[in-house]
Amino acid sequence: MKHADRPAHLKAISAEGYWTRIEMVFGSLAILLDIKFETVDEAVGKEVPGKTGKNQWVPTTPRWGGERAWLILPYIDALDQKRLQEQFEIAMELAPLIREHIARRDLSPDFLDRWGRFRAACGLLEFLYHSETSVGHRRSARAGGQAKTQISEEHQRWFAHYFLRNYRRGKRPEAEQVVTKLINGIVDGNLDVGPHHDVKWFEHFLNIDDAQADNYLTLREAYKEDGLPVKRMKELVAQGADGLPSVTLEFPDP
C-alpha cells in the first residue's frame, strides 16, 4: 500500500522534536500530581449568616480571591471518589518511570503502555480540575440531619426530666406509662405547655402513623430502655432545662 504524501503545510518533525513534545505534555500533566483533592467536608462547608439574614452555605476549601485555590481538585459528588483516587495513584506510580523513558529517549513497548495509561489517568484528573465543585444533595441532607439530631436531644432532655421524677429501680415500664399519659394529655389539649411549643413537638414521642395499629398513641421505642437508658437520661437532666417546654407540669391523675 502506498502512503499518501504529507501535505506541504505540515513540516517534518524530527525524532528529537517528538520527544520534546512528549516532554512538554508530560510536564504539564505532571503538575496535576502536586494537587490535592477537595474533601467532601470542605466542599459541603458550613452555614454562615448571609447578607439577607438567611444562612448560606460556604465551602471551607482554601480560597484565593474568592475562588478555589488552583492547587485543589474539586469534589464532585456524582463521581466515584475511590476510582478517582485509584487513577491518581496510578499516575503517581507511572510518572517516575515515564520520566526515565523520556530521559533515555526510550521508545519501547513498555514506554507506550505506561504513557497510554498515564495519559488516561491524567485525562480524568484534568477533566476534574476544570470542573466546578458539586455536592449534590449533601448540604440539604446534612442540614436535615443536624436539625433532626438537635430536635432529638431536646426531646430526650424533656422526656428525661419527667421520667426520672417517676422512676424507681426495676419499675421502668410504670414510669414510661406515666410520662406517656402526660404526653397524651398535652396532645389532647388538656395540659397547657405555653405558646412556644405546639402539639406536633409532643407528637414526636408517640406512635401516631397508623390509627388502626395496636401501638397507636403509645411511646416510641426510641424512648424505651434500648433507645434511652436511665444513665443517659441522668446526664441529660444534668444539662438543665434551657430551651425546653415546661418541665414542671403536674402529672394527670392516675
C-alpha positions in Angstrom: 0.0 0.0 0.0 1.3 3.4 -1.0 1.3 6.0 1.7 -0.2 9.4 0.8 2.3 12.2 0.6 2.5 14.5 3.5 0.7 17.9 2.9 3.1 20.7 2.1 1.9 22.8 5.0 2.9 20.2 7.5 6.6 20.4 8.4 8.5 17.2 9.2 9.3 16.7 12.8 12.5 15.1 13.9 12.7 12.3 16.4 14.0 14.8 18.9 11.1 17.1 18.1 8.7 14.3 19.0 10.4 13.7 22.3 10.4 17.4 23.1 6.6 17.5 22.5 6.2 14.4 24.8 8.3 16.0 27.4 6.2 19.2 27.3 2.9 17.3 27.6 4.3 15.1 30.4 5.4 18.3 32.3 2.0 19.9 32.0 0.2 16.7 33.2 2.7 16.0 36.0 1.6 19.3 37.6 -1.7 17.6 38.4 0.1 15.2 40.7 1.0 18.1 43.0 -2.6 19.0 43.5 -4.7 17.7 46.5 -8.3 16.5 46.3 -11.0 18.7 47.9 -12.7 16.7 50.6 -16.5 16.3 50.9 -16.4 18.2 54.2 -14.5 21.1 52.6 -16.9 21.1 49.6 -20.1 21.0 51.7 -18.6 23.6 54.0 -20.6 25.3 56.7 -23.6 27.6 57.2 -22.9 31.2 57.9 -25.2 34.2 58.2 -25.9 35.7 54.8 -26.4 39.4 53.8 -30.1 38.9 53.7 -30.2 37.4 57.2 -30.8 33.9 55.9 -28.0 31.4 56.4 -26.0 30.3 53.4 -23.5 27.5 52.8 -19.9 28.4 52.0 -17.1 25.8 51.3 -14.2 25.6 53.7 -11.7 24.8 50.9 -8.8 27.2 50.7 -9.7 30.2 48.6 -7.8 32.8 46.6 -9.6 36.0 45.8 -12.9 34.2 46.4 -12.1 31.3 44.0 -11.0 27.8 44.8 -7.2 27.6 45.1 -5.6 26.4 41.9 -3.9 23.5 43.7 -7.2 21.9 44.6 -9.1 19.3 42.5 -12.8 20.0 43.1 -15.1 17.5 44.8 -17.9 16.2 42.5 -20.5 14.1 44.3 -21.6 12.2 41.2 -18.1 10.8 40.5 -16.7 7.7 42.1 -14.2 9.1 44.6 -12.5 5.8 45.1 -11.8 5.4 41.4 -10.5 9.0 41.2 -8.1 8.2 44.0 -7.0 5.0 42.2 -6.3 6.9 39.0 -4.3 9.5 40.9 -2.2 6.7 42.5 -1.6 5.0 39.1 -0.4 8.3 37.6 1.9 8.8 40.6 3.4 5.4 40.2 3.9 5.8 36.4 5.4 9.3 36.5 9.0 8.5 37.6 9.1 5.5 35.1 8.0 7.7 32.2 10.5 10.4 33.2 13.2 7.8 32.9 11.9 6.7 29.5 12.0 10.3 28.3 15.5 10.9 29.6 16.7 7.8 27.7 14.6 8.6 24.6 13.3 5.0 25.0 10.5 4.4 22.5 9.8 0.9 23.7 6.6 -1.2 24.2 6.9 -0.6 27.9 7.0 3.2 27.4 4.0 3.1 25.1 2.0 1.1 27.6 2.9 3.3 30.5 2.5 6.5 28.5 -1.0 5.5 27.5 -2.1 4.6 31.0 -0.6 7.8 32.3 -2.4 9.9 29.8 -5.7 8.2 30.6 -5.3 8.7 34.3 -4.2 12.3 34.0 -7.0 13.0 31.5 -9.5 12.2 34.2 -7.7 14.4 36.7 -7.6 17.2 34.0 -11.3 16.9 33.5 -11.8 17.2 37.2 -9.5 20.2 37.5 -11.6 22.2 35.0 -14.9 21.3 36.6 -16.8 23.0 39.4 -17.4 21.7 42.9 -20.7 19.8 43.1 -22.0 18.4 46.4 -25.3 17.1 45.1 -27.9 17.0 48.0 -25.3 16.7 50.7 -25.9 20.1 52.1 -29.6 19.7 52.5 -29.1 16.2 53.9 -26.5 17.4 56.4 -28.7 20.4 57.4 -31.6 18.0 57.8 -29.5 15.6 59.8 -28.3 18.3 62.1 -31.8 19.5 62.7 -33.0 16.0 63.4 -30.2 15.4 65.9 -30.9 18.7 67.6 -34.6 18.0 67.9 -33.9 14.5 69.2 -31.7 15.7 72.0 -34.3 18.3 73.0 -37.0 15.7 73.1 -34.7 13.3 75.1 -33.9 16.0 77.7 -37.5 16.9 78.2 -38.6 13.3 78.5 -35.7 12.6 80.9 -36.9 15.3 83.3 -40.4 13.8 83.7 -39.3 10.2 83.5 -36.8 10.4 86.4 -39.4 12.1 88.6 -41.3 8.9 88.5 -38.7 6.3 88.0 -38.0 3.6 90.7 -35.4 0.9 90.2 -36.9 -2.1 88.3 -40.1 -0.1 87.6 -39.2 1.4 84.2 -42.4 0.4 82.4 -44.5 2.1 85.0 -42.5 5.3 84.7 -42.9 5.2 80.9 -46.7 4.8 81.2 -46.9 7.8 83.5 -44.9 10.1 81.1 -46.9 8.7 78.1 -50.1 9.7 79.8 -48.7 13.2 80.4 -47.8 13.5 76.7 -51.2 12.3 75.5 -52.8 14.9 77.8 -50.7 17.6 76.1 -51.5 16.3 72.6 -55.2 16.2 73.5 -55.1 19.8 74.7 -55.8 19.0 78.3 -52.5 20.5 79.5 -51.1 23.9 78.7 -47.3 24.0 77.9 -47.2 27.6 76.8 -47.2 29.4 73.5 -43.7 28.5 72.3 -44.3 24.8 71.6 -47.1 23.3 69.5 -48.7 19.9 69.7 -46.6 18.5 66.9 -43.5 18.8 69.0 -45.1 16.4 71.6 -46.5 14.0 68.9 -42.8 13.2 68.2 -42.9 10.9 71.3 -45.8 8.8 70.2 -46.6 6.2 67.6 -49.2 8.1 65.5 -48.6 6.9 61.9 -51.4 4.3 61.9 -54.6 5.0 63.9 -55.6 1.3 63.5 -52.4 -0.1 64.9 -52.2 -1.7 68.3 -49.4 0.7 69.4 -51.3 3.8 68.4 -50.5 6.7 70.8 -48.1 4.6 72.8 -44.5 5.6 73.5 -42.0 5.2 70.6 -39.2 2.6 71.0 -36.6 5.4 70.8 -37.6 6.5 74.4 -37.6 3.0 75.9 -34.7 1.2 77.6 -32.7 0.3 74.5 -33.1 3.7 72.9 -32.7 5.9 76.0 -31.0 4.3 79.0 -31.5 5.7 82.5 -27.8 6.6 82.8 -28.1 8.7 79.6 -31.2 10.4 81.0 -29.4 11.4 84.2 -26.7 13.0 82.0 -29.3 14.9 80.0 -31.1 16.2 83.1 -27.8 17.5 84.5 -27.6 19.8 81.4 -30.6 21.7 82.7 -33.9 22.7 81.0 -32.9 25.7 79.0 -34.8 25.9 75.7 -37.3 23.2 76.6 -41.0 23.3 77.2 -42.0 23.4 80.8 -40.6 20.6 82.9 -42.7 21.4 86.0 -46.1 20.3 84.7 -48.3 18.3 87.1 -49.0 14.7 86.1 -52.6 13.8 85.3 -54.4 11.8 87.9 -53.9 8.0 87.6 
